[in-house]
Amino acid sequence: MKELSDDTPDAGLFEADLLVSRDELMRRFRAGVRRDVAMQLSAGYPVYSGGVGDEAGLLVVHLPDGHTWAYRVREDGTHDLVRELAR
């Protein structure tokens, strides 16, 4: 891979890409996460995440069939479904 130096024509574009606002960076991050989640679900795989808000302290699983569940893992490794979350 070619390294960029100050006299490389693309160097300015590369640096400009790094200089985005925090809001733009978060927008790009969230868009990437949504894209990756959609790809996983469309491939038939569940997506796991940590709960936020009312589900804080719980784990959340998004299933390819559109259902989303909050669940808790017990010390023995088994899990309890707590409730189905709104679609």
Long-range contacts (C-beta under 8 A, 24 or more apart in sequence): 37-62, 55-85, 58-82, 60-85
